[in-house]
Amino acid sequence: MGTRTVLDGTVFDSFLHEIVDVEQADDPHAPIRITQIVWPGLMLGQLLFSRAGVRVRAGANHAQCGVADRPPLYWTYLRRHRSTVDLSHGWEASRATVASL
């Protein structure tokens, strides 16, 4: 299909990577460092199709455990172990109501 994986697994980029888990570093100023890629990100040419899921180690000033890895993901249909908010949720019910009119 012409997809390629996002291969840069060393430097964190919030556009390319989704934080799955945070290991808190002792130094609060420690930058975000990727420790593991949980699933690969996919590119379709220049279009980002899906972000890579990553585990990171970071100081509290950059990413806090329980904050960076737990808020709802917007514009995302489904994620395991994390709530999502997407305008397509509940769309089937409204479509059925319109169809019955």
trRosetta pair geometry for C-beta under 8 A, 3 or more apart (Angstrom, degrees):
i j d omega theta_ij theta_ji phi_ij phi_ji
1 44 7.5 -49 133 -120 101 102
2 44 6.3 71 101 -150 97 72
2 45 6.7 7 145 -47 121 79
3 42 4.8 -8 -173 -169 127 109
3 43 6.5 146 -159 73 69 44
3 44 5.4 -39 -99 -87 78 70
3 49 6.4 -46 -124 12 118 152
4 7 8.0 -45 153 -30 99 100
4 42 7.3 144 74 -154 31 61
4 43 5.2 -23 64 61 82 99
5 40 4.2 -36 -144 174 119 135
5 41 6.5 112 -166 70 65 56
5 42 6.2 -44 -105 -97 52 57
5 43 7.5 116 -156 14 4 85
5 52 7.9 74 -174 -84 88 114
6 16 5.1 168 -165 -168 153 113
6 17 7.9 -153 115 -67 147 72
6 40 6.6 166 42 -179 73 78
6 41 3.3 0 18 72 127 115
6 42 7.1 -92 -15 -44 86 15
6 43 6.1 110 -66 -31 78 102
6 48 7.8 25 -67 -129 127 95
6 51 7.7 -16 12 -149 156 44
6 52 5.1 -122 67 -34 123 120
8 11 6.0 -32 161 43 118 89
8 13 7.5 42 95 3 129 122
8 16 7.2 28 64 128 108 162
9 34 5.5 -134 174 110 65 149
9 37 5.0 -71 -127 -47 125 125
9 52 7.6 -115 -101 148 82 162
9 54 7.6 171 -146 -111 81 122
10 33 7.9 -27 -175 -156 58 77
10 34 6.2 -145 -132 47 16 114
11 34 7.5 -20 33 0 8 114
12 17 5.6 -93 -149 53 71 151
12 31 7.9 -174 33 153 118 92
12 32 4.2 -55 38 114 157 117
12 33 6.9 -128 -23 -99 113 15
12 34 5.6 157 -70 -47 84 90
12 54 7.1 -163 -113 93 93 155
12 56 6.1 37 -88 -113 140 134
13 16 4.3 45 80 26 112 106
13 17 5.8 116 61 8 59 99
14 17 6.6 -71 -110 61 24 80
15 48 7.0 -152 158 -50 91 168
15 51 7.5 -156 147 -106 36 114
16 41 5.6 -117 -176 -4 79 179
16 48 6.9 -133 -106 -123 62 135
16 51 6.0 147 169 -138 28 85
16 52 6.2 11 151 19 80 101
17 34 7.0 -117 -130 -90 158 121
17 41 7.0 -95 -85 -50 53 135
17 51 5.8 149 -119 178 9 107
17 52 5.2 -34 -109 69 69 91
17 53 7.7 119 -161 -116 69 12
17 54 4.7 -16 -162 8 118 130
18 51 4.4 110 -27 104 97 129
18 52 7.0 -176 22 84 76 38
18 53 5.2 -35 72 -102 100 61
18 54 7.0 142 67 19 46 76
18 73 7.4 13 -148 -111 130 134
19 22 6.2 20 178 -61 127 91
19 54 6.4 -46 -107 72 46 82
19 55 7.9 80 -157 -118 66 27
19 56 5.7 -55 -125 10 101 122
19 63 6.5 -172 -116 -154 161 141
19 68 4.9 -16 94 145 160 101
19 69 5.0 -103 128 -88 102 77
20 38 5.1 8 8 0 164 154
20 53 4.6 56 -50 179 125 100
20 54 6.3 168 11 67 96 26
20 55 5.8 -56 67 -72 100 65
20 69 6.2 33 139 -143 18 109
21 38 8.0 109 9 -54 103 136
21 55 4.4 -11 63 -120 101 91
21 56 7.5 170 87 27 55 60
21 69 5.4 71 -105 -138 26 157
22 55 7.7 -169 -74 -162 24 64
22 56 5.8 -18 -114 70 65 89
22 57 7.7 125 -167 -106 59 28
22 58 6.3 -56 -152 37 104 103
22 63 5.2 -152 -123 133 134 111
22 64 6.9 97 115 125 163 19
22 65 4.2 -154 86 -90 110 67
22 66 7.7 -94 50 -1 123 46
22 68 5.2 86 -54 65 141 117
22 69 4.9 -153 -10 -23 94 124
23 35 6.6 14 20 0 131 156
23 55 7.0 49 -15 167 100 100
23 56 7.1 -155 28 102 77 42
23 57 4.4 -30 73 -101 105 79
23 58 7.8 120 70 17 59 58
23 65 7.3 40 -108 -80 13 121
24 57 7.8 -55 38 -152 1 66
24 58 7.3 -47 -123 72 43 59
24 59 7.7 61 -166 -133 68 25
24 60 6.3 24 -148 -67 109 83
24 64 7.3 20 -101 -143 109 50
24 65 4.9 -79 -48 -17 104 120
25 28 7.7 175 85 -81 91 22
25 30 3.8 -53 98 51 159 151
25 57 5.4 90 -62 164 96 90
25 58 5.9 -113 -1 124 111 12
25 59 4.8 -56 65 -73 115 59
25 60 7.9 -138 56 -23 74 62
26 30 7.7 77 56 -22 53 137
27 30 4.3 106 79 -40 102 98
27 59 5.2 -59 105 -96 67 120
28 59 4.4 103 176 179 23 109
28 60 4.4 -42 -132 44 90 93
28 61 4.8 85 154 -19 89 97
29 59 5.0 -38 39 114 13 174
29 61 5.6 7 -94 35 48 139
29 62 7.8 86 -158 -26 30 104
30 33 7.5 -58 157 -5 103 109
30 57 7.3 -43 128 133 135 87
30 58 6.0 -177 98 -160 92 39
30 59 3.6 139 38 -41 72 101
30 62 7.1 -104 87 18 55 131
31 58 6.8 -60 143 -129 26 86
31 59 7.2 7 -36 13 19 103
31 62 6.0 121 -139 -78 38 167
32 56 5.2 -9 -166 -177 91 140
32 57 7.7 150 -152 77 46 41
32 58 4.2 -11 -99 -92 64 125
32 62 5.1 -148 -45 143 87 134
32 63 5.5 71 -94 -8 110 128
33 56 6.3 143 71 -160 40 81
33 57 5.1 -21 63 61 98 89
33 58 6.8 167 17 -74 65 69
34 37 6.9 25 174 -63 127 75
34 54 4.9 -59 -132 -170 103 136
34 55 7.4 99 -161 74 62 50
34 56 5.7 -51 -100 -101 44 79
35 54 7.8 127 42 174 57 90
35 55 5.0 -59 66 102 98 95
35 56 6.2 148 5 -124 89 22
35 57 5.2 77 -45 -18 123 99
36 54 6.8 159 84 -158 51 63
36 55 4.2 18 50 40 98 113
37 40 6.5 41 159 -85 128 58
37 52 5.7 -41 -147 176 103 123
37 53 7.3 108 -171 78 58 58
37 54 5.6 -34 -108 -102 54 81
38 52 7.8 140 49 168 69 74
38 53 4.0 -57 65 105 112 107
38 54 6.4 -163 5 -88 88 22
38 55 6.4 99 -46 -27 104 87
39 52 6.5 -167 91 -152 59 59
39 53 4.5 46 36 29 89 110
40 52 5.5 -39 -162 -113 31 99
41 48 7.0 -30 175 -154 116 96
41 49 8.0 146 174 61 69 74
41 50 5.9 -158 -145 100 60 65
41 51 5.1 -34 -112 -165 112 28
41 52 3.3 -74 -31 -41 95 80
42 48 7.8 119 85 -166 52 53
42 49 4.3 -42 98 64 100 117
42 50 4.9 37 34 41 97 90
43 46 7.3 -23 -175 -133 111 11
43 47 6.8 143 -164 76 66 47
43 48 6.0 -41 -106 -104 73 49
43 49 6.4 170 -114 5 15 91
44 47 4.6 -24 68 70 91 105
44 49 4.8 84 -16 -53 104 116
48 51 6.8 29 170 -72 123 67
56 63 6.3 31 97 75 134 161
56 68 7.9 -60 57 119 128 143
58 62 4.5 -111 179 84 121 114
58 63 4.0 61 77 43 150 105
58 68 7.7 20 56 22 142 167
59 62 5.3 77 63 14 78 102
59 63 7.8 99 65 38 41 66
60 63 7.8 -100 -130 74 26 35
60 64 5.3 43 -147 -95 74 87
63 67 7.6 -171 -173 78 56 96
63 68 4.0 0 -160 -40 93 165
63 69 8.0 70 173 -33 112 86
64 67 4.1 36 77 31 104 123
64 68 5.9 141 52 -13 51 96
65 68 7.3 -42 -86 37 23 96
65 69 6.7 -14 -143 23 51 120
66 69 7.0 -10 -53 53 14 90
66 70 5.6 -12 -164 3 41 138
67 70 6.7 -46 -96 40 9 99
67 71 7.1 18 -175 -34 49 102
68 71 7.9 -42 -138 6 14 100
70 82 7.1 -154 -140 -123 41 94
72 82 7.3 150 -123 164 42 84
72 83 4.4 -51 -105 97 92 98
72 84 6.1 152 -168 -108 88 17
72 85 5.1 62 147 -17 133 102
73 76 4.0 -4 119 28 115 143
73 79 5.7 72 26 -8 141 145
73 82 6.1 56 -10 132 109 123
73 83 7.5 170 19 95 69 49
73 84 4.9 -27 65 -113 89 79
73 85 7.2 -176 86 25 42 71
74 84 7.6 154 -90 -165 20 64
74 85 4.9 -24 -110 69 66 105
74 86 7.5 147 -168 -76 46 55
75 85 7.7 0 -22 89 37 73
75 86 6.1 89 -136 -110 21 79
75 87 7.9 3 -106 0 62 89
76 79 5.9 15 141 -32 134 109
76 84 4.5 -109 90 -141 93 121
76 85 7.6 57 45 48 75 47
76 86 6.0 -122 70 -65 29 113
77 84 6.4 41 120 132 12 154
77 86 5.0 -24 -91 -4 49 172
77 88 6.2 -23 -106 65 99 126
77 89 7.7 163 -139 -62 64 83
78 84 6.1 -129 -95 18 22 155
79 82 4.3 -26 104 64 124 105
79 83 7.9 -4 59 60 104 7
79 84 5.5 132 13 -56 95 117
84 89 7.8 160 103 -57 93 132
85 89 7.4 -86 -152 6 41 140
86 89 5.2 115 69 -23 80 94
87 91 7.5 62 135 -64 65 114
88 91 4.9 -50 -161 -12 56 135
90 93 5.4 -43 -171 31 71 115
90 94 6.6 63 138 -16 84 101
91 94 5.9 -61 -153 40 39 106
91 95 6.1 40 152 -22 72 108
92 95 5.7 -57 -147 37 31 113
92 96 6.4 32 154 -21 65 105
93 96 5.8 -53 -149 33 30 111
93 97 6.6 33 152 -21 63 103
94 97 5.6 -49 -150 32 36 114
94 98 6.6 35 153 -16 65 103
95 98 5.9 -55 -151 38 32 110
95 99 6.3 33 152 -20 65 109
96 99 5.6 -55 -144 38 32 113
96 100 6.4 31 157 -22 65 106
97 100 6.0 -58 -150 33 29 108
97 101 7.2 36 151 -30 61 98
98 101 5.9 -48 -160 16 37 113
